[in-house]
Amino acid sequence: MNARNDRLIQTILLVNLWLCGWAWVQAGDADALIAAGESKLKIGEIDAAIVDLRQAVVVDPASSRAQTRLGGALLLKQQNAAAIDAFRAAITLSANNADAFIGMAIAYLHSGDDALARAALEEAKRIDPTRAAKIDELIASIDQRAMSGGAH
């Protein structure tokens, strides 16, 4: 009975080591896919970048960074609703992701929802006060647009 318990414990330990190793490999793979996607974005291959970034999200579903980069690529394709979904997923994974709030704000602006854009920018400013001046400029332009009748 003791030998059986020892084998069971060894098996559990091996499975745990394998799972931990797999999680590390997945995170590394996700980072490589994010880097590949970013490189493709720099040369204008948006569709190919989206493929890499979607794969990064599959490989590491807990990566707020992968979701944020995917949202940015979708925004470049003018797929605003999908971009908003990606930014929301990023924020769900990391509530202090100012980049995701800024990206979401831009997507909301392109979708014509100034109120949600403004709210997302306010949250980004709260999270990262070093960006306050630039964010305040964008908020002022949203407010000015609202005062002038919301003309896009």
C-alpha positions in Angstrom: 0.0 0.0 0.0 2.9 2.4 0.8 4.5 1.8 -2.6 1.2 2.5 -4.3 0.8 5.8 -2.5 4.4 6.7 -3.4 3.7 6.1 -7.1 0.5 8.1 -6.8 2.4 11.0 -5.2 5.1 10.8 -7.8 2.5 10.8 -10.6 0.8 13.8 -9.1 4.1 15.6 -8.8 5.1 14.8 -12.4 1.7 16.0 -13.7 2.0 19.2 -11.7 5.5 19.8 -13.1 4.3 19.1 -16.6 1.4 21.5 -16.2 3.6 24.2 -14.8 6.1 23.7 -17.6 3.3 23.9 -20.1 2.0 27.1 -18.7 5.5 28.6 -19.0 5.8 27.4 -22.6 2.4 28.8 -23.4 3.3 32.2 -22.0 6.5 32.2 -24.0 4.6 31.2 -27.1 2.1 34.0 -26.5 4.9 36.5 -26.2 6.4 35.3 -29.4 3.0 35.5 -31.2 2.5 39.0 -29.8 5.9 40.1 -31.0 5.2 38.6 -34.5 1.8 40.4 -34.6 3.4 43.7 -33.6 6.1 43.2 -36.3 3.4 42.6 -38.9 1.4 45.7 -37.8 4.6 47.8 -38.3 4.8 46.8 -42.0 1.0 47.1 -42.6 0.1 43.4 -42.6 -2.9 43.9 -40.4 -4.8 40.7 -41.3 -1.7 38.6 -40.7 -1.1 40.4 -37.4 -4.7 39.7 -36.3 -4.2 36.0 -37.0 -1.1 36.0 -34.8 -2.7 38.0 -32.0 -5.8 35.8 -32.0 -3.5 32.8 -31.6 -1.7 34.5 -28.7 -5.1 34.9 -27.0 -5.8 31.2 -27.5 -2.4 30.2 -26.3 -2.5 32.4 -23.2 -6.2 33.4 -22.4 -5.0 35.1 -19.3 -2.9 37.6 -21.2 -4.3 41.1 -20.9 -1.5 42.3 -23.2 -2.5 39.9 -26.0 -6.1 41.1 -25.8 -5.0 44.7 -25.8 -2.8 44.2 -28.9 -5.6 42.3 -30.6 -8.0 45.1 -29.9 -5.5 47.6 -31.4 -5.1 45.5 -34.5 -8.9 45.2 -34.9 -9.2 49.0 -34.4 -6.8 49.4 -37.3 -9.1 47.3 -39.4 -12.0 49.5 -38.3 -13.7 46.5 -36.6 -14.8 48.7 -33.7 -17.2 46.3 -32.0 -14.7 43.4 -32.1 -12.0 45.8 -30.8 -14.2 46.9 -27.9 -14.8 43.3 -27.0 -11.0 42.6 -27.0 -10.3 45.7 -24.9 -13.1 44.7 -22.5 -11.5 41.2 -22.2 -8.1 42.9 -21.5 -9.6 45.0 -18.8 -11.4 42.0 -17.2 -8.0 40.3 -17.0 -6.2 43.5 -15.7 -8.4 46.3 -14.4 -5.3 48.6 -14.3 -4.6 48.3 -18.1 -4.6 52.0 -19.1 -3.7 51.1 -22.7 -6.9 48.9 -23.0 -9.0 51.8 -21.7 -7.5 54.2 -24.2 -7.9 51.8 -27.0 -11.5 51.1 -26.0 -12.1 54.9 -25.9 -10.8 55.3 -29.4 -13.1 52.4 -30.6 -16.0 54.1 -28.9 -15.2 57.4 -30.5 -15.2 55.7 -33.9 -18.5 54.1 -33.1 -20.0 57.5 -32.2 -20.4 56.8 -28.5 -18.7 59.9 -27.0 -20.0 59.3 -23.5 -18.5 55.8 -23.2 -15.3 57.1 -24.8 -15.1 59.9 -22.3 -15.7 57.5 -19.4 -12.9 55.1 -20.6 -10.5 58.0 -20.9 -11.3 59.2 -17.4 -10.5 55.7 -16.1 -7.2 55.5 -18.1 -6.3 58.9 -16.6 -7.0 57.6 -13.1 -4.9 54.5 -13.7 -2.0 56.3 -15.4 -1.8 60.0 -14.3 1.4 60.5 -16.3 -0.9 60.5 -19.4 -3.3 63.1 -18.0 -2.3 66.0 -20.3 -2.8 64.0 -23.5 -6.0 62.4 -22.2 -7.4 65.8 -21.1 -6.8 67.1 -24.6 -8.8 64.3 -26.1 -11.6 64.7 -23.5 -11.7 68.4 -24.2 -12.2 67.7 -27.9 -15.0 65.2 -27.1 -16.6 67.8 -24.9 -16.3 70.5 -27.6 -17.8 68.2 -30.1 -20.7 67.5 -27.8 -21.2 71.2 -27.2 -21.3 71.9 -31.0 -24.1 69.4 -31.5 -22.1 66.2 -31.8 -21.0 66.7 -35.4 -18.5 63.9 -36.4 
